Amino acid sequence: MRTAQHSCGQRSILHALGQRCGGKQGNWHGGGKRRRARRFFFEPLEERALLAICIWEGGGSDSRWSDAANWAGGLVPGIDDDLVFRGAAVTQTENDLPAGTAFGSLSFLSSDFSIAGNSLGVSNRIFVGPQASGATIAAEVALNGAVLATIVGGPLSFSGGVSGSGSLTENGNGVLVLASTATFTGSTTIHSGATLQLGSPAALPGRRDAGPVKINGALDLAGYNATVEGLSGRGLVTTSVPGLTPVRSRASSKTDPGRWP
């Protein structure tokens, strides 16, 4: 996020055209005539946030996010910026920015990118484009809002854990793998055509303060058992690993692959 102090020139012009500006009136004499004058007092406008799109180029001497040479135009990411990873020789990246820094979105447009290092937040969207054969986020990710994960290429793997107070919605025709512990408290939604695959027995939040799971696509248990707070939808519960792998909600359970309910 970039900040700038806007000038008050435009506002001054508007006020000079007759809008009230909180000034005082006074009298003055010139050429034998009495004229009225106004004195204006202007307040500076508030600081405005200018969001940036930061494109990874990997041109630095290392893979650290804090190295300006790794980003197009030398623009190191800031809070709420949108990050794009594409077409670079260096695809193994390290987030060494302050832990928990929240970004607006993450987009993977080329293959085999990974993010390791400090934890980070996402507020809006994660996108894996059709030219990206896979991406991995090994850092812990906090969902800070209603996050939409659109997987067109993929798969996208979360191997560092998913936390936060936000929700996770998956769409597209790809696979999202939750390969570590998830503790986020919002809902989980799988849209038609999308597949959410478990890579850990705690990949879906199972605490009582967690949101429900709605399956309109496919939930691949991958041999793990899962317990969730609520389960709904008209999607498919399956497993890519043979065996009895139940998914249970606190209201009901399903102990074999098939349509839910």
C-alpha positions in Angstrom: 0.0 0.0 0.0 1.3 3.4 -0.9 0.2 6.6 0.8 0.0 10.1 -0.5 -1.2 13.5 0.8 -3.6 14.9 -1.8 -3.3 18.7 -2.3 -6.2 20.9 -1.6 -6.0 22.9 -4.8 -9.1 21.4 -6.3 -11.0 21.9 -3.1 -9.9 25.5 -2.9 -11.2 26.2 -6.4 -14.6 24.7 -5.5 -14.7 26.8 -2.4 -13.7 29.9 -4.3 -16.7 29.3 -6.6 -19.0 29.8 -3.7 -19.0 26.6 -1.5 -18.7 27.2 2.1 -15.2 26.8 3.5 -15.5 27.9 7.1 -13.8 31.4 6.5 -14.6 34.8 7.8 -16.0 37.9 6.1 -14.4 41.3 6.3 -14.7 44.9 4.8 -12.1 46.9 2.9 -12.1 50.2 1.0 -10.6 50.9 -2.3 -11.3 53.6 -5.0 -13.9 55.2 -2.8 -16.0 52.1 -2.7 -16.8 49.8 0.1 -16.2 46.2 -0.9 -16.6 42.9 0.9 -13.8 40.4 1.1 -13.6 36.8 2.3 -10.8 35.2 4.1 -10.6 31.4 3.6 -9.0 28.8 5.9 -8.2 25.5 4.3 -7.7 22.2 6.0 -5.5 19.5 4.3 -7.4 16.6 3.0 -7.0 13.2 4.7 -4.3 10.8 3.8 -5.4 8.5 1.0 -4.2 4.9 0.4 -2.9 4.0 -3.1 -2.9 0.3 -3.6 -0.3 -1.3 -5.9 0.1 -4.4 -8.1 3.5 -5.9 -7.3 4.9 -8.3 -10.0 7.6 -10.8 -9.1 10.6 -10.8 -11.5 13.2 -12.5 -9.4 16.0 -10.3 -10.6 17.7 -9.9 -7.2 20.6 -11.8 -5.7 18.3 -13.9 -3.5 14.7 -14.9 -3.3 13.6 -12.5 -0.5 10.5 -10.4 -0.9 12.3 -7.4 0.8 14.8 -7.2 -2.1 13.4 -4.5 -4.4 15.4 -6.0 -7.4 13.0 -9.0 -7.3 10.0 -6.9 -8.1 9.0 -5.0 -11.2 9.9 -1.3 -10.9 11.6 -2.0 -7.5 8.2 -2.0 -5.9 8.4 -4.0 -2.6 4.9 -5.1 -1.5 3.1 -3.4 1.2 -0.1 -3.9 3.2 -3.2 -4.7 1.0 -1.2 -4.8 -2.3 -1.9 -7.4 -4.9 0.9 -9.8 -5.6 1.5 -11.4 -9.0 4.0 -14.3 -9.6 4.8 -15.0 -13.2 7.5 -15.8 -15.8 10.6 -15.6 -13.6 13.6 -17.9 -13.4 13.5 -17.8 -9.6 10.2 -19.4 -8.5 11.1 -20.4 -4.9 10.3 -17.2 -3.0 10.8 -16.3 0.7 8.5 -13.8 2.5 10.8 -12.0 4.9 8.4 -9.1 5.3 7.0 -8.6 8.8 5.0 -11.6 9.9 1.3 -11.3 9.4 1.5 -8.6 6.7 -1.9 -8.8 4.9 -2.2 -8.6 1.1 -5.2 -8.1 -1.1 -4.6 -11.0 -3.4 -2.1 -13.6 -4.6 -2.0 -14.6 -8.3 0.1 -17.4 -9.8 0.3 -17.2 -13.5 3.3 -19.4 -14.2 4.3 -22.9 -12.9 6.1 -24.1 -9.8 6.0 -21.0 -7.6 6.3 -21.4 -3.9 6.1 -19.1 -0.9 8.0 -19.9 2.2 9.0 -17.8 5.2 7.0 -15.6 7.4 3.2 -15.8 7.8 1.0 -13.6 5.7 -2.6 -12.6 5.3 -5.0 -12.6 2.3 -8.1 -10.5 2.3 -9.7 -11.1 -1.1 -8.5 -13.6 -3.6 -6.0 -16.3 -4.6 -5.8 -17.2 -8.3 -3.9 -20.0 -10.1 -4.1 -19.4 -13.8 -4.3 -21.9 -16.6 -0.6 -21.7 -17.4 0.4 -22.6 -13.9 0.8 -26.3 -13.4 1.2 -26.0 -9.6 1.9 -23.6 -6.7 2.7 -24.1 -3.0 2.2 -21.8 -0.1 4.4 -23.2 2.7 4.0 -20.1 4.9 1.0 -19.9 7.2 -1.9 -18.0 5.6 -4.5 -16.1 7.6 -7.8 -15.5 5.9 -8.7 -11.9 6.7 -11.9 -11.8 4.8 -14.1 -13.7 2.4 -11.3 -15.3 0.3 -12.1 -16.7 -3.1 -9.6 -19.3 -4.3 -10.0 -19.7 -8.1 -7.9 -22.7 -9.3 -7.9 -23.0 -13.1 -4.5 -24.6 -13.4 -3.0 -26.0 -10.3 -3.0 -27.7 -8.0 -2.5 -25.2 -5.2 -1.2 -26.6 -2.0 -1.4 -24.9 1.5 1.3 -26.7 3.4 1.9 -24.1 6.1 -1.5 -24.0 7.8 -4.6 -21.8 7.3 -5.9 -19.5 10.1 -7.9 -16.3 10.6 -11.5 -15.2 11.0 -12.3 -15.3 7.3 -14.0 -17.8 5.0 -12.7 -19.9 2.1 -14.5 -20.4 -1.1 -13.1 -22.5 -4.0 -14.2 -22.3 -7.6 -12.7 -23.2 -11.0 -11.9 -26.7 -12.2 -8.7 -27.4 -10.3 -7.6 -28.9 -7.0 -6.9 -27.0 -3.8 -5.0 -29.1 -1.3 -5.1 -28.3 2.5 -2.0 -30.2 3.6 -1.7 -28.9 7.1 -3.8 -27.8 10.1 -6.6 -25.4 9.5 -8.0 -23.3 12.3 -9.9 -20.5 10.5 -13.3 -19.9 11.8 -15.2 -19.0 8.7 -17.2 -21.3 6.4 -15.7 -23.5 3.7 -17.5 -23.7 0.3 -16.6 -25.8 -2.7 -18.3 -24.8 -5.9 -19.3 -27.1 -8.7 -16.3 -28.2 -10.8 -13.8 -27.6 -8.0 -12.1 -30.2 -5.8 -10.9 -29.7 -2.2 -8.4 -32.4 -1.2 -7.3 -33.1 2.4 -3.6 -33.6 3.1 -3.9 -33.8 6.9 -6.4 -35.2 9.4 -6.9 -31.6 10.7 -7.1 -30.0 7.2 -10.7 -28.9 7.8 -11.5 -26.8 10.9 -13.3 -29.1 13.4 -13.7 -26.9 16.4 -17.2 -25.8 17.5 -16.4 -22.2 16.6 -15.6 -23.1 13.0 -18.0 -22.4 10.2 -19.9 -25.1 8.2 -18.7 -26.9 5.1 -20.8 -26.7 1.9 -19.9 -29.1 -0.9 -21.3 -28.5 -4.4 -18.1 -29.7 -6.0 -15.9 -32.5 -4.7 -14.4 -33.2 -1.3 -11.5 -35.6 -1.6 -10.8 -37.1 1.8 -7.6 -38.7 0.5 -7.7 -41.4 3.2 -8.2 -39.1 6.1 -11.2 -38.8 8.5 -12.7 -35.4 8.9 -15.0 -33.9 11.5 -16.7 -30.5 10.8 -19.3 -28.3 12.5 -21.9 -28.6 9.7 -22.1 -30.3 6.3 -24.4 -29.5 3.4 -24.6 -29.3 -0.4 -25.2 -31.6 -3.4 -21.6 -32.4 -4.2 -19.4 -35.5 -4.1 -17.5 -36.9 -1.1 -14.8 -39.1 -2.4 -11.3 -40.4 -1.6 -8.3 -40.8 -3.9 -6.9 -43.3 -1.3 -8.8 -46.6 -0.9 -10.4 -47.3 2.4 -13.2 -46.3 4.8 -12.7 -42.6 5.4 -15.7 -41.0 7.1 -16.5 -37.3 7.1 -18.7 -36.4 10.1 -20.5 -33.3 11.1 -21.9 -32.9 14.6 -25.4 -33.4 13.2 -24.7 -36.4 10.8 -21.9 -38.4 9.2 -21.0 -40.1 5.9 -18.8 -43.1 6.1 -18.3 -44.0 2.4 -17.7 -42.0 -0.8 -20.7 -40.8 -2.7 -23.1 -37.9 -3.0 -24.0 -35.8 -0.1 -26.4 -36.1 1.5 
